[in-house]
């Protein structure tokens, strides 16, 4: 395309070197230290042999100069160097921020206008700081009020607990006699029922001596002379072992009677109690009737004790102030049925056997 001699090429090359040196001196002598403009960069690139044909600000003279420089380079055997090719897409399309970054950008844009001046920014920051101080003061007051309220609630709870303890101590003192009485009767009823069950087994066994033999031995024992006691002892020595055990169990009922009367029980009361328990002077049917009646009375005592324990358990392990009244209301219908059974004397195969 171009036929350029070696001399002409050398001349052009020296000229371009001088131009590069002049441009470099201008650049170094600049005092504002600003970045070179787009046109300076393009001019320098053309002088060095770069190809920036895509730049919209490139002048026609620069293009011609670049063409000549390229021809000179080809003539001297040099290969022109090309700048990297950059994408023509906008920067916003080349760099895609993350969703979180976009959120921060939107918040900053909403809070701080783009065209905000320094004075407006300072005023805005002052308003935000005052608002923050106000919010912190409100939160501090609310926190303080909450602490005071919680402290008052704890104090009221402690006072209420102390009042409940004092009230429970008073209730325990008032209900203690009734509680002890029911417990004592329940223990006596349990022991009494064990004796009654054993008596019924001995009665149903059929080995008890006749009431006449027992009556003669008791009469001889109460005679004023020693010969009667001797004959009484002789007759008792012929008793069946079941008769001796039955007589002993009858006398053991006196131990249970002390739970009801204590040390106030006299001999007359003891004799009356012995008449209410099965003894050898009764017929077999009479013994069974008395055993039945004693079993019903023991059931009433056990029912009372069980109801009292249930009420205390339902009250959190504490005795209520109206313990006796609650027990009576709970066991009332059941006690009525037992009373009807006691009065009727109805046949029960558990007790009655021929």
QUIQUI-V303518 format. One line per field, one symbol per residue. ss: DSSP state (@ for helix, = for strand, . for the rest). psi: psi as a letter, one per 30 degrees, with the letter a starting at -180 (. if undefined). Layout:
# QUIQUI-V303518
ss->???
psi->???
This chain:
# QUIQUI-V303518
ss->.....@@@@@@@@@@@@@@@@@@@@@@@@........@@@@@@@@@@............@@@@@@@@@@@@@@@@...............@@@@....@@@@@@@@@@@@@......@@@@@@@@@@@@@@@@@@@@@@@@@@@@@@@@@@@@@@@@@@@@@@@@@@@@@@@@@@@@@@@@@@@@@@@@@@@@@@@@@@@@@@@@.....@@@@@@@@@@@....@@@@@@@@@@@....@@@@@@@@@@@@@@@@@@@@@@@@..@@@@@@@@@........@@@@@@@@@@@@@@@@@@@@@@@@@@@@@@@........@@@@@@@@@@@@@@@@@@@@@@..........
psi->ekjkleeeeeeeeeeeeeeeeeeeeeeffkffhlkkleeeeeeeeeffgljhffkfgkleeeeeeeeeeeeeeeeggkkkkklkjlkglleffejjlleeeeeeeeeeeeejlegkleeeeeeeeeeeeeeeeeeeeeeeeeeeeeeeeeeeeeeeeeeeeeeeeeeeeeeeeefeeeeeeeeeeeeeeeeeeeeeeeeeeeeffggkllfeeeeeeeeefgkflfeeeeeeeeeffglkeeeeeeeeeefffeeffffefbffkleeeeeeeffglklfflleeeeeeeeeeeeeeeeeeeeeeeeeeeeeefgggkkleheeeeeeeefeeeeeeeeeeeeehlkjfeekk.
